C-alpha cells in the first residue's frame, strides 16, 4: 500500500497534543492522518521517537506561518520557484514576518499570491508571499504588499522581475503658518520595490504575469465581459462587470489596460467606470478615446501628516487603506473597430457613426422667433441598441467643444423621416426632443439633466468638413 499527501500544520498541531498526552503518561504516540480514500494511523514505539518525528516539521511550520492566508484573503496563484531574490536597493525593504533581515533570497521555495477583496471591489489589494522549502537550512517567509495595478513586470523566459511602489515614499508639504508636515505616500510612477523570481518554466512565468496584470474572476462579483487585443499598439484592454456586496444593485465596470511593449516593462492600469460617464474622441479619431473623471485606486499609509520628520530608527510605514482619485484616462486602439467593440462592451450600445463636424447650428423650432445657437465644431455620433420588443433604438449624441453641459442627445426616429437629405455636405435632423447635460447615462445613452421640456422641438443643421461625410444620413435612410 502506498499512501502519500502533503503534511500540514494541522497534522502537526494534532500530533503535538498527542505528544503532550504521552508525556503525561497516556499511550498517545499514534499519528492519525486522513487520506482521500481512507484513514491511516502511524504508531511510534516511544514518545522520544514521536518527538523526533514531530519537531522537524513543527520548526518548519512555525518558521513559515507568515505564508498562511489572512482573514479575507483568497489564493489566486501558487507555485514552486527555483529561486527568489529581493533586489530592492531603496530605503524601505520588505519586512519579513520573523523580523529577520537575512530573508532577502531563497533557493527552492514556494510562492503564493493572495488577493483581499473588501465588500467594495475597487478596494482590492494583493500580497506576495515567498516561503522557504522544508529542507532549506534557512527557514522563513517574506511578504510584500502589492497594489491591484501599476505593477511592472519584465518576463525573460522563466525569469520575472517585478517592480512596484509601496506606501513608503517620504513627502514633505506645507501645513500653513510655515509648519510642514510629513507623510509616507504611494507613488505609482516611482517604483521602490523590486524582486526577481525564477520559475520552473516559462508557462508558469506567463501565468504569473497574467495574474498580476488583470483582475481575478474567481469572486462572483467580478465577471469578464470583453477583451480587446490591440497588437500594433502593444496593448490589451479588458472590461469587467463588477458589483459591491454592500450595494449589489449598483453595478459598474472595471477597465484594465495592459501595456506590453517588447522594449520596456509590461504593466497595467485600472480605472472604475460607473453608469454616468463623460468621454470624448481625440484627434478626430474614433480609435483614440479619453474617459473623463474616472476613478482610480490610491493607497494611504499608516503614517500620514506627521508634524516632525521621521527618524531612521522609526518603524517602517505600512499600507493602511484604499481610497480613490478622479482622473482622465486615454485609450488608444489599433483600429476603429477595436474602439467600437470596447465602447459596446462598456455601454451595451454600438457606435455606428462618428465624425467631427465643421459647424453645428441648433435651432429651437418650438418658438416663433426660432432662436439659434451656432458652434464652430462638435462631435457627432450615432449609437444603436437592440430592443427585444421595439426593434432597434438609435440615439444621436453631440458633444460640444465647450460649456458646463457639453452633451446634447436625442432619440432618432429614422423611419419617421427625421433626417433631411444632404445638400453639399450639410445634413438636417429635424423635430428632435433633446436632453442636455454634463455627462451621459450610458444605460439609455442620454444626457443627464434635471430639466425636461417634452414640448420643445429642435433642428440640428450639421456641416461636415468633407462633403462625403454626410454618410451620416445615407447610412440611416
N, C-alpha and C positions, 0 to 999 in steps of 0.2 A: 504494500500500500504506500502511495506517495501523496502526501497532502502538503500543500505549500500556500502561503499567503504572507503579506507584509505584517510584521509585528507592529502594534500600535501602542501609543501611550496609555490607552485604556487597559490593554492587556497587562502592562507593567504595573499600573496602579492596582489592578485586581491582584496581581502576584505579590505586590508589596504588602497588602493586607494579609495574604497567606503567610508571608514570612513573619509578620508580627505575631500571627497566631501560633506559628511553630515555636517562636522564641518564648511564648507564654506556656508552652507545654502541650499545645494541641497538635494533633497529627495533620498539619495543614501545609504539606510540601508538594502539593499537586497543583499544576498549572492547567486551567481549563481554557481551551481555545475553540472558538466556533468557526467552522469552515462552511462553505456554501452547501455542501452535501451532508455534513454530519458534525457532531461534537467530538472533540478529542481531549484526552486527559494525559498529561505527562507527569509521572511520579518520580520525584527525586529521592535518592537514598537518605540524604541528610539535609538538615537545614543549611549547613555551610555550602553544600552543592547548589542549593536553591539560591543562596546569597550570591555566589559567584556568577551564576547564570543571570541573575536579576540586575546586578549592579552596572554592568556594561551598558545595556540598553537604557537603563534609568539615567545614567550620566548623559547619554546622547539626547534623550527626550527632554531632559532638564535644560541642556545647552541650547536646543533649537526651539524652545517653546514659543519664541517670538514669531515663528513662521505660521502659527495657528491663526485661523481667521478671527477677527474681532467681531463683536456683535454687529449684524447688518451687512457684513462683507460677503461677497459672492466670488467664488473662484472662477475666473474667466480664462485662465491659461495656466498650464502646469507642465513642466518637462524637466529633464535632467540635462545639465550643462557639462561641457568638458571643463570650462573654467569661467570664473568671474573676476573682474578687476575693477576697483574703484579708481578711475583715472582723474578724479576731481583734484584740481590744484587751488581751488578757491578757499576762502576762509571759513566756509560752513559745510564741512564734510557730513556725510550721512552719519547718524548717531546709532551705533549698534545697540541692540536690545540689552546686551550684557554689559554695556559700558566699557567694552574692550576695544581700544583704538587699533588693535592689530588686525581686526577683521576687515582689511581692505582688499583681500584677494582670497579666493578659494580655488582648489583644483576641482576634481569631480564634485558636483554639488547639485542641489535642486533649486529650481526657480518656480515661484508662484506669483501670479498677478491677480490681485484682488480688486474688485470694484465695490464701492459702498454707495448705494443709491438712497438718498433721502426720500421722503414722501413726495418731494418735488424733483422731477427727473433732471432738470438742468443743474441741480446741486451735486451731481455725482462726482466722486473723486476716486482715485486709484492708489494702490500700494504695491510696490515691487519688493518681494522678499526673496532673498537667497540664503540657503542654509547648507551647512557642510554635510558631507556624506558620513554615514555611521562609522566607516573605517578610517576617517580622517584623524590625524594627530591633533589638528586644531579644530575643535568643535565650536559651533556657534552659528548665529544668523545675523543678517543685517537687513534693515528695512529702509526703503526710500518712499517718501510721499511723492505722488505724481498728479499733475493736473489732467483733466479729461482731454485736453488738446494742447497744441503748441509744444509737443514733444518732437524733437528732431532725431531722425534715425539715419544711419548710414549702414547699408547692408552690403557686405562683400563676401559672397559665397555663404559660409556658415558663421561669419563673424558680424555681430551687430554692435555698433557704437550708438549709445543713447545719450542725448543731451537735453536738459530742460532747466527751467528756473524753479527754485523753491521760493519760500517766503522770507528769505534771509538777506535781501539787498538793503543796506542801510541808507536811509533817505533823511535829509535834513530840510525842514521847512520852517518858515516864519510863522509864529503863532500870534503876532501882533505885539505892539509895545516892545519890539526888539527882543522878544523872548522866543527862541527857536524851540522846536520840538523834533524828536527823532522817532522814526518808525522803521521797522523791518518790513519790506514790501516785496510783492511778486512783480517781476518784470518779464513778461513772456518773450520779449525780443532779446533778452540778455541771459542766455543760459549760464548757470553757475554750478551745475551738477553734470557729471559725465561718468558713465560706466561702460565697460566693454564686456560683451557676453559672447562666448564661443559655444555655439550649439553643436549637436552631434551631426547635423546635416543641414543643407540649405533649405529644405522644405520646412523644417521647424523654425528656422530663422525668418522665412517669409510669413509663416502663420503668426509669429510673434509680431512682426511689423504690422500686419493687417489688424491684429487685435488692438494694438496701440493706436493706430490711425483712425479707427472707426468706432462707432457706438456698439455696445453689446446688445444683442437682440434677445438674450435669454429672459430678462424680466418681461412680464406680459404687457407692461405699459409702453414698451418700445417695439416698433414694427417698421421694417424697411419697406418703403413704398416706391422708391425709384433710385436708379443708378445711371449716371451718365459718364462715360469714359471718353474724355477729350484727349486723345492720344497726342495729337500735334501740339497741344498746349501743356502736355505733361501734367494733366490734372484729372482727377476723378472726383465727381460730386455725388454724394448720396443724400437722399431725403428720407427722414424718418418721421413717422406719425407717433406722437407722444401724448400721454395724459398723466396727470399727477394723482396720486392716491387720495390726497386731501381735496381734490376738485376734479373728479373724473369726467365731468360733463364739459369741461373747458379744454378741448384738445388744442394742440399746437404742433409745430413741426421743428425738428432739429435738422439743420443743414450742415453737413460736414464736407469741406472741400480740401482734398489732399493734393499737395503739390509733389510731383515725383520726377523732378528733373534729374537726368543722369549725371549732371555736373555738380550737384550740391546735395545737401541733406534732404531727405524726404520729411515732410511734416504735414500736419493737418490743422485746420482751424474750424471752430464750430460756432454757430450762431443759432439762436432760437427765434422763431417767427410765429407770431400769433395771427389770428384771423384778420385783424386790421393791419394793413400794410401800405407803405408808400415805396414805390420803386420807379426807376427811370432807365431808359436805354442810353448808353454812352456812345458818343462819336457817330450818331445817326446809324447805329449798327445794332440789330436785334440780338447779335451774339455777345454783346457786352452789356451787362446788367448791373445796376447799382441798387442795392436794397438799403433804404434809409432807416436809421434809428432802430436797428435790430439789437437784440440782447446777446451779449457775450459774457460767459462766466468770468469772474475775477475772484481773487483769493486774498484773504486777510490773515495776517499773522497774529499770534498771541501777545506780541509786544508792539504796541501801536501808540503813537502820540506820547512818547516819554519825554519828560521835562529835562532830563540830563542825558548826556551822551553815554551809551552803554559801555561797560568795561569788557576787556578781552576775557576776563575770568567769569563773566556772566554766563548763564545757561544759554544754549543755542535757541534761537527762535523756532517756533513750530507753527504749522498751519492751524488756524482756529475756525474759520467759517468761509462759506461761499457767498458772494454777492454777485451783482451783475453790473455791467456798464453798457450804455447805449452808444452805438457807433454805426457808421455806414460800412457796408461790405460790397466789394466789387468782384464780380464773377465774369470770367472770360471763357467762352466756349469755342470749340474748333469750328463749328458750323452753326448757322441759324437754326437748323433742325434740332441740334442738341439743346439750344436755349429754349426752343418751343417745348421740347419734352420736359425740361426742368420746370418751366412755368406750369405745365399741365399737371405734373406730379405734385407741385406745391399747392395749386389752387383748385384743381379739378376742371378748369376751363382751358380750352385750346386756342392759342393765338393763331388767327387766320390771316391777319394783315397788320403790317406796321410800316409807317413812314413818318418822317418829319416834314411837315408842310411848310411852304414859304409864307403863307398868310392864312389866318383864320378870322372870319367875321361871324360873330354871334349876334343874331337878331331876335328880339322878343316880339313875335308876331301877334301876341295877345293884346298889345296896346295899339291905339290908333296911330300914335306917332312912330311906332316901331323902332324903339331905341336900339342902337348897335354898340358893340364893343369889338375893336379890332386888335388882333395880336399878330406880331411880326412872324412868329413861328410857334409851333406846338407839335407835340407828339400825338399822332392819330393811330389808333389800333382798333381792331375788331376781334371779338372773342366769341367762341361758340361752346355751348354745353348741351349735351343730350338731356332731354327731359322725357321721362317714361311715358307721360300721357299727352304732353303738348308738343311732341316732336322735338326740335332743337331750339334753344334760346340763343339769341345774338345780342351782345352788348357792345355799344360804341363807347370807347374810352378816349378822352382827350386830356392830356397833361399839359397845362400851361407853363410857360417858362418862368413865371414869377407869381407872387401873391401868397397869402396865407392859406388859401383854399385852391390849390392848383388843379384839382381833379374835377372834370365835367364828365358825367356818364349818362347814358340813355339806353333804353330798350329799343332795338332797331327792328321795326316791322318790315322785313324785306319784301314779303309778298303783298303788303298793303300799299306799295308804291311810295314808300318813304324816301327813296333815293331819286334824285334828279339826274337826268342824263348829263354826262360830262361834255363840256364845251371848252376846247382849248386848254385842257389841263385843270379846269375848275369843276368841282362837283358840289351839288347842293343836297343837303339832308334836311328834310322838312318835317314839320309838325312833331317835334321832339319834346317829350316831357323829361327834363333834365334834373339831375341832382348835382350839387357842388359841395365839395368838402376837402379837408386837408389830407385824407387818406382813403383807402378802399376797404370795404367789406368784401374780402375775396371769396366768401361763400356765394354771394349773389353778384359779385363784380359790379358793385355800386358804390358811389361816393358816400361816405358817412356824413350825414347832415341832419341838423335839427329842424331845418326849415323845409317844409313840403308844401308846394303850391301846385295842386293837381290840375288847376285850370290854365296855367301858363303853358304856352307852346312856343318853341324856339326853332329857328332855322340856322343851320351851320353852312357857311359857304367856305369851301376848302380850296385853296390854290396850291397846287403842288409845284415843286421846284422843276420837275421834268414832266411835260405833258403826259408821257406814257404811264406815269404813276397813278393816273386816275383809274387804274385797275381796281382801286377801292370799290368803285361802283360796278365795274364789269363782273367782278367776282361774285356779286350778290344779286344781280338782276336775273 
